Amino acid sequence: MKTTFVLFFFSLLAGTALGSCGQKQSTNHHLNSIQEVNTMESTEAKSAVAVFGTGCFWCTEALFEILDGVEDVVSGYAGGSTANPDYKSISTGNTGHAECVKITYDPSVISYTTLLHAFFRSHDPTSLNRQGADVGTQYRSVIFYTNEEQKKI
């Protein structure tokens, strides 16, 4: 897990992604490393960050956006070895990335544990490399912790 954690790259795909969850246009935000996530957390005292993969990131994004205390949800890729991955390269299954969401939340309103409950209720984490009609390693169930407390939980 520590190796995957160090290799964490989270970038938004450029263009349109199609999948069983529908279609959505993305923006060009880019988060280079987990160190940037940790820096963002320390400068935004009321905010924390969670990173989850439950299959199609558009479906996951929609699920977490409706929860009280969630401030922002951004779809992207995490856990692979290719810098600045795009939808086409991820779709090959050769980059090691998973479709994920970066959730910025207010821990005084919603806890990390509550987010984990939503994560586990939203998909079948025992279904290897697929969720519904989406098939491939990029659709695996995964949690990337951003600090030691999250790792412990």
C-alpha positions, 0 to 999 in steps of 0.5 A: 500500500505504501508503494501505491501511496507514493506513486499516487497521481491524480489528474482529470481526464481531458475530454468526454468519458463514456461508460455505463454511468453516462456521459460528462465533460471534465475540466483540466485540473491536475493534482501531481502528488499525495504531498499536494493533497496533504498540503491542501489539507493543512492549509484548509483547516476545516477541510479534509480529503478522501480518495476512493475508487468504486468503479465508474468515477462519474457514478461515484462522484454523483453519490458523494456530491449529495452528502452533507459536509462534502464540499467538492468531488473531483473525478480522476485516476489514482494508483498507477505508474503513468504520469498524466494519464488520459482516458484512452491510456487508462482504458487499456488496463496497462497503466495500473490506475483506477478510476477514483474520486477526490472528496473534499469534506468538512470533518466537523459535518461528516466523518471519514468513517461515514464516508467509508460507510457510503463507499462500502454501501455504494458498490460491491468491493468483492467484485474483482475489476468490475462494477456492473457493465464496467469491466477492467482493472481501472474499475477496481474497488480501492481506498487511498488514505491521505494520512495516518488516521485514515490508514488506521480507520 
